Amino acid sequence: MAAEVPESATRVLGWLRVMAGAGDWRRFERFAGVAVHLHPDGLAEILLSALRSSAPSGQDTEGAPRVNTEDVVDVLGELRAPEAVGPISRILREKRESDAPFFAVCTKIIHPLAEIGTPDARDVLREVATGSWPKPVKWHAAEELGIEEELGFDEGEMLGSA
């Protein structure tokens, strides 16, 4: 599409800015999913801005929808946006307590860091894998790095199925 309609990337970015400004997060998320395939310059910046302005997923105190953090983090991972490592690792730390006991969000956030794959992203994964994180999160971080055997992790024990 970008080759046939060169201005499509610019238009999508404009639409994303308008949707974010209006707090139309459901539409924003769908368009971000399309935009990632166009790889327009500036997309990561818009996604990071949405994460900062909307904060946690779900609804605010007045029932207004918020951006789905995990979906935006997934798109940032697909973009392999190195500037997203800091904000993604911050979200991971913030979700640690509230995500217990299953850590579904934390484990979902691990994969985009691996997709980004920069030394900084790998450092965050190594910190999680070797730190005092809950076992399921440690397992997924170690698995993404390919060091689960080196660390002596047993999948069943780490994921609670042993």
N, C-alpha and C positions, 0 to 999 in steps of 0.2 A: 504494500500500500504506500509506503514512504517513497518508493521509487516512482510510482505512477502519480502520486499527489505529494510533491515535495513539501508543501506547506502544511501537510497533515500533522507533523510532529509539533510544529509551532501552535497550531490550532488546539491540539489536545492539551498542551501545557496551559494555554489560556483558559480552556474549559475547566481544567483541574483547579486553577487558581480561583476561578469564580465559584466553583462548587465548594472548595475549602472555605472561602470567605463567607458563603451562605450557610456553612455547616451541613451541607447536603452530603453526609458521609457515605451513605449507601451508594449513591451515584458516583461519588469520588472514588470509592474502592473499585467499582466496576471499570471505570475509565483508567484507573492506574494499572489494572490488570491488562488492559489493551495497550496502554502507553509503553509498558515494559518491553513489548515486542518491537516498538519503533526506536527504542533507545535514544530519545531526544535529550540533547544537552539541557541540563537544568531539572530533569525529572527527580533526581535524588534530593535536590534542594527543596523542591515542593513537598515531597513525601516527608522529609525530616521536619519541615515547617508544620505539616499537619500533625505529626506526632507530638511536637512541642505544644501546639495550640489546643489540641484536643485531649491530651493526657490519657487517662485510662479508658480501656474499652468498656462497652456497655452503655449506661445512661448516666447523665449527671443528676444532681439532686432534684432537678425540675422535670426529669423524665425525657429530656432531649437526648437523641442518640449521639454517640461519640464514635470517632473513627475506630475501626477494628484494628487494634495495634498489631496483632499477629499477622493479619493479612498484609498490612503495610510493610512490616518487617520482612515478610516473605518476598515481596516485590523488590525491596532493597537488596535482598540476597540475590535474587535473579539478576539484578542490575550489576551485581558485584561492586557495589558502591563503597569504596574504602572509607569515605567520610561518614559512613553509617556505623562503623565499628563502635565508636564511643557511645553514641545514643542507644544502640542495640544492647551493649553490655550494661548500660545504666538501667534499661528496662528489665533486663534479665535479673539484675540485683534487686530491683524494686518488686518484682513479682515473686521472689523467692519465698517469702512468708505467706502471702495470700494464695499462692498456687498449691499449697500443701493440701492434702496428703499425696495427690497423684502427680503433680508437677507437669501437667499436660502442656501448659503454656510455656514453661521454662524449657521443656524438651523440644517444643516446636521452634523456639527461638534459637536453639543450638545450630540447626541446619543452615540458616542463612549466614551465620558467622563462618561456617565451613565453606559455603559457596563463595563468600567474599575472599577467603583464603589468603589474605595479606598476613605478613608477620604479626601485626597487631591483633588481627582476628584469631590467629593461631595461638597467640599468647593468652588471650582471654579463654579460649577453649582449654588450654593446658592448665590455667589457673583453676578452672572449674573441675577438670578431671582429677587434679591432684590436691585440691583444696578441701575445705570442710563442707562441701555441698552435699545435699541428699543423694543417696546412692543412684536413683534413676537418672538424675541430671548428670552426675559424674560419669555414668556409663555411656550416655549418649555423646557427651563431649569427647571421652576417650575413644569411642568408636569412630567418630568423625575424624579424629587425628590418627586412627589406626594404632593406638597404643594400649588398647584394653588388655592384651595379653602381657605386654611389658609391665603393666601395673598389677598384674595378677588378678584381674577382675574376672569373676565368674558371672556370666549373664543372668543365670537363674537367681543367684544371690543378690545381684545388684538391682534386678527388676522385680524382686519379691516373688518369683515363681519357683523358688527352690524348696 
